[in-house]
Amino acid sequence: MSEKILIVEDDKHISKLVKYNLEKAGFECTVMITGEKAFEVLDKQSINLIILDIMLPKMDGFEVCKQLKQNKKLSNIPLIMLTAKGEEVDRIVGLELGADDYIVKPFSPRELVLRVKAILKRGKIEEITKDILTVNKLKVDIPRHKITVNKTEIELTQMEFKLLVILMQRAGRVQSREQLLSDVWDIAADVTTRTIDTHIKRLRQKLGKMGRLVETVRGIGYRFSEDPPPF
């Protein structure tokens, strides 16, 4: 399944250029012209990377970046700032706010695509190399294929285990049923999106109170809570 990129740019010519080149490279793109609209998309979709202009109407790119990095559910999404502001102080501010990269207009579309791929590849490596995932009283030891809740081992099927790991690795990011179907079962598998719902239900039951960490996002899919309430 294609990785999703959110382009936040109010210049139609620039956004069209960026979208065209990224889609040509195999990415799925959504374009928004304001920071406010971008947050609406982020609340409903699972986004793999954000390309953000600084000179936006109302809420500028610096403020959008700041709010993104302060939001626990969104702070882990890689972000590239794309702007005409090329002064060193602007680059420093952007990077200090948490941007992963900074590209100055005019830019090479090919270079932009290469930088996007590099950042996404780096993110995947970081995700895979974390062997033990812990949230509240839930602990997942990936190499040992062992899950414990409050130090009590829980038996999961292979698919339930893989489903839980993917959700935890992407904590805070909404995963559509289709995306989970592709990542857990392989897109060629002969299963339906209802299979996802069935496995989520069984997974929650086996996890007991910790099952509440797997949140339903109505009409879209599921999300693992990055900021769980006390149990």
N, C-alpha and C positions, 0 to 999 in steps of 0.2 A: 504494500500500500504506500502511496506517495506521502512524503512528509509535507506537513502543512506550514506555510509561511504567511504571516500577517504583515502586509505592507501598509504603513501609516504615512501617507504622503498626500498633500493637497494639490500638488502640481500634476494635472492629468497627463501631461506628456512624459514626465519622469515616472509616474506610477505605471503607465502603460509600457514603457521601456523595460522597467524592472520586472513587471509581471510577465511580459513576453519572454524575456531571456530565462527567467527561472522556470517557467512552465515548459520551455523548450528543453531545459535540463532535467525535466521529470518531476518537478515540484508542483504542489497544489497551492494556489495563491488566493488570498482574500485581500481586497484593497479597502481601506477606510481613510477618510479625509480629515478626521479629527481624533484627538485623544479620547474624547468621551465615547465615540462610536467604537473605538478600538477596545475599550474595556467591556463594552456590550458583547463584542465577539468573543473575547477571552472568557467571559462568564458562561458562554454557551458551547464553545468549541475547544478541542484540544489542539493547541498550536505548538509547533516544534521550534520556531524561531521567529523573531520580530525584526523587521527593518523599519527604523523610525526616523522620520525627518525632524529637525529641530524647529524650523520656522513654521509652526502650525497655528491655525486660528484658535483663539481662546487659550486653551492649555497648550503651552509649548512642549517640545520634545524633552527638554530637561525635566520638566515637572512630571510628564508621563513616565519617564524612566525612574524618577525618584519614587513615584507611587507604586510602580511595578515592583521595585526592589524592596519596598516596605511591606508588600503583600506576600505573606507566606505561601499562598497558593500559586502565585505567579512569579515569584522571585527567581526560580530556577530556569525560567525560559531564556535561552540565549538571545542577545539583542545586539544588533548592528545599527549604529547611528549613521544616517546618510544625510549630508547637509552641505550647503554652500558656505557655511561658516568654517573657514580653514585655519583660523588663528590658533596658535598653540594653546592659549588659555581655554578656548572652547573645547579642544580635544581633551585637555586635562580634566575639565569639569565633567565631560561626558563619561570618561573612563572612571573617574572617582565616584560617580553616581552608580556605577556598576555595568556600564556598557561593555560588551565583549570585544567590539571592534568599532572603528570609526573610519568612514569613507567620505572623502570630500568630492563634491560636484565641481566640474564635470568628472565623470568616472568611466572606467572601462567596464562594460557589462560582463565581459569574460572574467575580469578580476573579481567583480562582485560575486559571480557564481562560484568561483574557486574559494573565496573567503567563506561563503555560506557553507559549502561542502566541508571545509576544514573545521569550522566551528561545530557543525553537527556531528562530524566524525569524532571529534574530541569529546563531545558530550556522551556519545555512545560508549567510548572507552571508559570514561569515568563511571558510567552506570554499571557496566559489566564487572568492573574490578572491585566493587564493594561486595564482599562476601557475606557479611552479616547485617541484616536489616532489623532494627529494633524500634518499635513504637509502643509506648506505654508498657503493658505487660506482655505484649506480643513480640516474639523473637523468631527470626527466620535465618537459619544457618544454611546458605545455599549449597556449599560444597558437600556438606554432610546430609543434605536433603532432610533437615530436621526442623520441625516447628514446635515451639512451646508457648503456652499461654499460662502465665503465672507459674513458670517452671514445670508445668505438666505437659508432656509431649502429646501432640495432636496428630492423628493419622489422616493424611489427605491423599487423594488419588494423584497420579502424575499430572493430570490436567488441572486439578484444583490447586496443586502446588505452583504450577507454572502461572496460572491466572493470578494467584495472590502475589507472587514475586513481581510480575509485570506491573500490577497496580501499585505495589509499594515502591518500586523503583521510579514510578512516575507520579508519586504522591502530589496531590494538589492539582493535577492536570486531568481534565475530563477525558475519558476514553470511550469512544463510541462503540456500540455493539459490533459494528462491522470491523473496526480496528482490532478489537480483542479477538474476533473470529479469525482474522488474518494472522495475528501474532501468536495466538495460543494453539489454534488448530491447523494453521496453514490454510491459505485462501482456497486451496483446491479441495479441502476436506468436505465431505458430504454432510454438512450440518447446517442448521439454520440459526438465525439470531436468537430464537427462543432457547436454544441450547445454552447460550450465555446466561440468560435469566435463571435457568434451572441450576446451573453450576454455581452461580452467585448465591442463590438461595441455600444450597447445600453447604457452601463454604461458610456463610454466615452462621448457619446452625452449628457447624463443627467448632467455630471460633467462640461461640457463646457470646458473652458481653462484648468481646473484641470485634465481633461481627458488625457492630455499629460503625466501625471505622470505614467499612465499605459503603459509601454513600450512593444513592440513586440520584441521577440528574435527569429529571423527567423529560422524556421525549428525545434524549440523546444517548445516555449510557451510564457509566459508573465512574466514580472517583474515590481514591483512597484519601481519607482525611489527613491533611498535613498538620492540622492544629486540633487534635482530638480533645473533647471535654474530659474532665476527670471522671474516672469510673469508680 
